[in-house]
Amino acid sequence: MARRTFERIDANLALRTGNRADVTAVMRGEWINDALLKCANEYEHPETEGRGDEPLGIAVDVLTPTVITDLWWPVALKNLTQGRMMRPDDRDRMENVLTKPSSPPSRFYWWGNKFYFDSLSSAAQDIRVWYRRLPAEWSTGESVLAKVYDIILELYAAENAYNFLREFDKAELAAREAKAYAADMHLPTAQARLNDYKNALVPGRR
């Protein structure tokens, strides 16, 4: 069976909204891309998992990714130079010092799209980052996610459209249908990630 492409979801969305003249292709594209981001965030997708290496200079405690250009949020870090995993830690605890020591960093937190470390790097380090990719804008063809999520993308897009058009009953029905499908297919939901070394990371938490 052929996959639901962007064009097909767009056509189906036009039908679902009654081919209204005030619903433009640009609006439908926004609803579809919002659906893609929601689906990418809610479920585990190998297609959105990334890994890359970033250089850390000498005598600095901040790393702004430059090699990795599609980083949505980090999952884990490793100091390749030292050969050990790095522990996520609390921002206030790490910054509540007068002067950071000069040593290989071993702890970090993620803030403002930058990594902050517990020490001033005593030598150049290579930092490996495992991360969730931010899906690129979708405008044609198949989505970056697996085929099993195609119907969820269409239902999420329909939910977005109905909410915008204030047809809340239809929006709720589309959301319920998406959840029922996900449950029936046993799709893996994203694990809760805490900014704690015992649990890992959560986006947006210090």
C-alpha positions in Angstrom: 0.0 0.0 0.0 1.3 3.4 -0.9 2.2 5.8 1.8 0.3 9.0 2.6 2.4 11.7 1.1 2.2 15.4 2.0 0.2 16.0 -1.1 -2.3 13.2 -0.1 -2.7 14.4 3.4 -3.2 18.0 2.2 -5.9 16.8 -0.2 -7.6 14.7 2.5 -7.4 17.7 4.9 -9.1 19.9 2.3 -11.9 17.3 2.1 -12.2 17.0 5.9 -12.7 20.8 6.1 -15.3 20.8 3.4 -13.1 22.4 0.7 -13.7 25.8 2.4 -12.6 28.8 0.3 -11.2 30.5 3.4 -8.9 27.5 4.2 -5.7 28.1 2.1 -3.0 25.7 1.1 -0.6 27.7 3.4 -2.9 27.1 6.3 -3.1 23.4 5.6 0.7 23.2 5.3 1.0 24.8 8.7 -1.4 22.3 10.3 0.4 19.4 8.7 3.9 20.6 9.9 2.5 21.3 13.4 1.2 17.7 13.3 4.7 16.4 12.3 6.4 18.2 15.2 3.8 16.9 17.7 4.1 13.3 16.4 7.9 13.5 16.4 7.8 14.8 20.0 5.3 12.2 21.4 6.7 9.0 20.0 10.2 7.4 19.8 11.5 7.5 16.2 14.8 6.1 15.0 14.6 8.5 12.1 14.8 11.5 14.4 17.7 10.2 16.5 21.1 11.8 15.8 24.7 11.7 17.0 27.5 14.1 16.3 30.9 15.3 17.7 31.5 18.9 18.8 34.9 20.4 19.7 35.3 22.2 23.0 38.1 24.7 23.3 40.6 25.4 26.1 39.6 27.4 29.2 35.9 27.6 28.3 32.8 26.2 30.0 30.2 26.8 27.2 29.7 24.9 24.0 27.5 26.2 21.2 26.9 23.4 18.7 28.2 24.2 15.2 28.7 20.8 13.6 25.3 19.6 14.6 22.7 21.8 12.8 19.5 19.9 13.4 19.6 19.5 17.2 16.2 19.7 18.8 17.3 18.6 22.3 20.1 16.5 23.7 19.7 13.0 25.1 23.3 12.2 26.3 26.8 13.5 26.2 30.2 11.8 26.3 33.6 13.3 26.7 35.5 11.4 24.0 38.9 12.8 25.1 38.4 11.4 28.6 36.4 8.4 27.5 33.5 8.8 29.8 29.9 9.7 29.8 29.0 13.1 31.1 26.3 13.6 33.8 23.5 16.1 33.4 23.2 18.3 36.5 21.3 21.2 37.9 22.0 24.7 36.6 21.9 26.5 40.0 24.1 24.0 41.7 26.7 24.1 38.9 26.7 27.9 38.7 26.7 28.6 42.5 30.5 29.0 42.6 32.8 32.0 42.5 35.2 30.4 40.0 34.9 27.2 38.2 38.0 24.9 38.3 40.2 24.2 35.4 39.8 20.5 34.6 38.2 18.2 32.0 34.4 18.8 32.3 32.3 15.9 33.5 28.9 17.5 34.2 26.6 19.8 32.1 23.3 21.4 31.7 21.5 22.5 28.5 20.3 26.1 28.3 19.5 28.5 25.5 20.7 26.0 22.9 24.1 25.8 24.5 25.9 23.3 26.8 27.3 24.6 30.0 29.9 22.6 31.9 31.0 22.3 35.5 34.6 23.4 34.8 36.8 25.4 32.5 38.3 22.9 30.1 41.9 22.4 30.9 42.6 21.1 27.3 40.8 20.8 24.0 38.0 18.2 24.3 35.8 16.3 21.8 32.3 16.0 23.0 29.9 13.4 21.5 26.2 14.3 21.5 23.3 11.9 21.2 20.2 14.0 20.4 16.7 14.3 18.9 16.7 15.8 15.5 14.4 18.7 14.6 12.4 17.6 11.6 12.9 19.9 8.6 9.9 21.7 7.1 7.7 19.2 5.2 6.3 20.3 1.9 6.3 17.3 -0.4 6.6 13.5 -0.6 6.7 11.1 2.4 7.4 12.3 5.9 10.7 11.5 7.7 8.8 9.3 10.1 7.9 5.6 9.6 4.9 4.7 7.5 3.0 3.6 10.6 2.7 7.2 11.7 1.1 8.5 8.5 -2.5 8.1 9.7 -1.5 9.8 13.0 -0.1 12.8 11.1 -3.3 13.2 9.1 -5.4 12.9 12.3 -3.2 15.4 14.1 -3.4 17.8 11.2 -7.2 17.4 11.1 -7.3 18.1 14.9 -5.3 21.3 14.3 -7.6 22.4 11.5 -10.8 21.7 13.5 -9.5 23.6 16.5 -8.6 26.6 14.3 -12.1 26.5 12.7 -13.7 26.2 16.2 -15.2 22.8 15.4 -14.1 21.4 18.8 -16.2 18.3 18.7 -14.6 17.2 15.5 -11.1 18.1 16.9 -11.7 16.0 20.0 -12.9 13.0 17.8 -9.8 13.2 15.7 -7.6 13.3 18.8 -9.3 10.3 20.2 -9.0 8.4 17.0 -5.3 9.1 16.9 -4.8 7.9 20.5 -6.9 4.7 19.8 -4.8 3.9 16.7 -1.5 4.5 18.6 -2.7 2.2 21.4 -3.9 -0.5 19.0 -0.5 -0.4 17.2 1.5 -0.4 20.5 3.5 2.6 19.3 6.4 3.5 21.6 5.7 6.8 23.4 8.6 9.1 24.3 10.0 8.3 27.8 9.8 10.9 30.5 13.3 12.5 30.6 14.4 14.3 33.8 17.5 16.5 34.1 18.9 14.1 36.6 21.7 11.6 36.0 19.4 8.9 37.3 16.8 9.5 34.7 18.4 11.6 31.8 17.2 14.8 30.3 13.9 16.7 29.7 13.7 19.6 27.2 13.2 23.0 28.7 14.1 22.0 32.2 17.2 23.5 33.7 
